[in-house]
Amino acid sequence: MVGMVADLTWATENQNNFQEYLSNNPSPGIDLTVTALTSGFWHSYKSCYLSLLVEMVKCVQVFKEFYETKAKHRKLTWIYSLGTCNVNGKFDSKTIELILGTY
């Protein structure tokens, strides 16, 4: 349990550092939040291949470049089944936000 709490704290700091990194480097064009966790502290999930949109591939690449500067000894495995995507539709009368699973 202690490892999980420490891992979540590190993940929050990592996301803050990523936002700072984005302010000094080219943005992928989509808001991206990544929670990078240590697999040994959490349940195991099957990683499946997913054909991502070009925009999402760019996001993954930008995060990977950032992450490699911070944790060269760690390997990223993307668990797309745990991800979500917020899509904002702007219509004449109102804006509708859809929260969708990555799949």
Legacy VTK file of the C-alpha trace (Angstrom):
# vtk DataFile Version 3.0
C-alpha trace
ASCII
DATASET POLYDATA
POINTS 103 float
0.000 0.000 0.000
2.840 2.388 0.815
4.335 1.713 -2.618
1.030 2.537 -4.298
0.719 5.869 -2.489
4.326 6.771 -3.308
3.738 5.720 -6.917
0.679 7.978 -7.222
2.623 10.877 -5.710
5.426 10.326 -8.227
2.877 10.101 -11.072
1.371 13.458 -10.066
4.806 15.088 -9.971
5.598 13.482 -13.301
2.433 14.944 -14.867
3.282 18.403 -13.494
6.786 18.086 -14.964
5.251 17.010 -18.283
3.053 20.121 -18.356
6.148 22.238 -17.734
7.980 20.334 -20.490
5.118 21.102 -22.896
5.363 24.814 -22.134
8.982 24.768 -23.393
8.577 22.303 -26.294
6.217 21.826 -29.231
2.769 20.784 -28.027
1.152 17.651 -29.491
-1.988 19.719 -30.148
-4.203 17.717 -27.783
-4.435 18.037 -24.008
-2.809 14.926 -22.610
-2.719 13.576 -19.078
-0.691 10.441 -18.401
-0.559 8.505 -15.154
2.663 6.509 -15.366
2.655 3.867 -12.645
5.025 1.097 -11.594
3.538 -2.227 -12.677
4.788 -4.059 -9.582
2.460 -2.107 -7.277
-0.756 -2.538 -9.268
-2.979 -5.195 -10.792
-1.721 -6.491 -14.084
-3.651 -5.553 -17.205
-3.357 -6.985 -20.653
-1.813 -4.563 -23.107
-3.557 -4.790 -26.461
-2.575 -3.231 -29.738
-4.746 -0.308 -30.741
-4.521 1.573 -34.006
-4.416 5.155 -32.774
-5.348 8.291 -34.649
-2.370 10.249 -35.972
-2.992 12.969 -33.369
-2.890 10.444 -30.543
0.273 8.822 -31.918
1.904 12.260 -31.770
0.805 12.639 -28.124
2.256 9.242 -27.219
5.534 10.132 -28.950
5.820 13.514 -27.188
5.206 11.904 -23.790
7.682 9.121 -24.574
10.369 11.691 -25.437
9.689 13.526 -22.180
9.591 10.326 -20.109
12.902 9.068 -21.475
14.608 12.202 -20.142
13.299 11.430 -16.624
13.348 7.647 -16.364
15.726 5.988 -18.816
15.651 2.711 -16.899
11.856 2.355 -17.142
9.854 0.940 -20.028
6.488 2.429 -20.934
3.614 0.075 -21.634
0.423 1.787 -22.697
-2.755 0.241 -21.270
-5.321 1.792 -23.595
-8.229 -0.054 -21.964
-7.794 2.192 -18.895
-7.762 5.428 -20.871
-10.475 7.953 -21.541
-10.941 10.653 -24.112
-12.967 13.816 -23.621
-14.503 15.141 -26.836
-16.106 18.589 -26.829
-18.760 19.230 -29.457
-19.623 22.895 -29.965
-23.095 23.410 -31.353
-25.104 26.595 -31.949
-27.064 26.376 -28.730
-24.598 24.616 -26.430
-21.400 22.652 -25.938
-21.634 18.940 -25.258
-18.765 17.022 -23.670
-18.512 13.299 -24.324
-16.297 11.189 -22.084
-15.378 8.067 -24.019
-13.200 5.039 -23.444
-10.042 4.895 -25.543
-11.356 1.916 -27.468
LINES 1 104
103 0 1 2 3 4 5 6 7 8 9 10 11 12 13 14 15 16 17 18 19 20 21 22 23 24 25 26 27 28 29 30 31 32 33 34 35 36 37 38 39 40 41 42 43 44 45 46 47 48 49 50 51 52 53 54 55 56 57 58 59 60 61 62 63 64 65 66 67 68 69 70 71 72 73 74 75 76 77 78 79 80 81 82 83 84 85 86 87 88 89 90 91 92 93 94 95 96 97 98 99 100 101 102
